[in-house]
Amino acid sequence: MNTSFSKEFLAEMIEMLQQQKVRLERQLNDLTNKETGSAFPSYGEGEDESAEEVATYDANLQLLDSNQSEMRDIIESESRLAKGTYGICKYCNTPIDEQRLRARPTSSSCVACKKALTQEL
């Protein structure tokens, strides 16, 4: 099923996704230790420094997880754009409202399906 969105709207969504992708790439880069390539910081050898390293690592790991998940959503949205299925609910195959896509360009479900899914959990 191909989307019936205007070329202008789709161009707007592509731009929004690209901006989100650039922001996430920066954040992911900032979260990784340049020396080790991991999210584990290095503050020193003392006990206080080690405790701070663990606390920072825990916070960074949660951010890293969230950012990686968001990046996967962006890549999936870009794939749907390329296939012509962007903006179609993956559960009921109906078009997703443009306002929802503007608020969350990576949405893959309509509001009704999303509500039904969250109520099941």
Secondary structure, 3 states (H helix, E strand, C coil): CCCCCCHHHHHHHHHHHHHHHHHHHHHHHHHCCCCCCCCCCCCCCCHHHHHHHHHHHHHHHHHHHHHHHHHHHHHHHHHHHHHCCCCECCCCCCECCHHHHHHCCCCCCCHHHHHHHHHHC
